[in-house]
């Protein structure tokens, strides 16, 4: 009976380690696109600001300030909130398809050839 509880504890430890590993991977999968998009929005904002500040005076005479600010706000908002969801969904779909192909290839070897 001791070997049964010993092997049970061993398998429960493996199960727990797999659960912790899955949580870490899920956190990384959720955090990586968001951090990347935040960094990209910072770089894009700096490039846009540099371009606007180096524009000739004629640009400011013909373009309303609200249009310039609206463009900045819209582009940064897309980079910060819309794009990370699209990247996460795309990566999830990619791994789902790859996992399906691996399972089909393993269970039906003729599928590979």
C-alpha positions, 0 to 999 in steps of 0.5 A, spaced: 500 500 500 505 504 501 508 503 493 501 505 491 501 512 495 508 513 493 506 512 486 500 516 487 504 522 490 509 522 484 504 522 479 500 528 483 507 532 483 507 531 475 500 533 474 501 539 479 508 541 475 504 540 468 499 545 471 504 550 474 507 550 467 501 551 463 499 557 468 506 560 466 506 559 459 499 562 459 501 568 462 507 569 457 502 568 452 498 573 454 503 578 456 508 578 450 504 581 445 501 586 450 508 588 452 511 588 445 505 592 442 506 597 448 513 598 446 511 599 439 506 604 440 512 608 444 516 608 438 511 609 433 509 615 438 516 618 438 517 617 430 510 621 429 512 626 434 518 627 431 515 628 424 510 633 427 515 637 430 520 638 424 514 639 420 514 646 416 509 652 419 505 651 413 503 644 415 500 647 422 497 653 418 493 648 414 492 642 419 487 643 425 490 641 431 484 637 433 486 633 427 493 632 429 491 630 436 486 625 434 491 622 429 495 621 435 490 618 440 487 613 435 494 610 432 496 609 440 489 606 442 490 601 436 497 599 438 495 599 445 488 595 445 486 592 439 492 589 436 494 585 442 488 581 442 489 580 434 496 577 435 493 573 441 488 570 437 492 569 431 497 565 435 492 561 439 489 559 432 496 557 429 498 553 435 491 550 435 491 548 428 499 545 429 496 541 435 491 538 431 495 537 425 500 533 430 495 529 433 492 527 426 499 525 423 500 521 429 494 517 429 493 516 422 500 516 419 498 515 412 496 523 413 503 525 413 505 521 406 
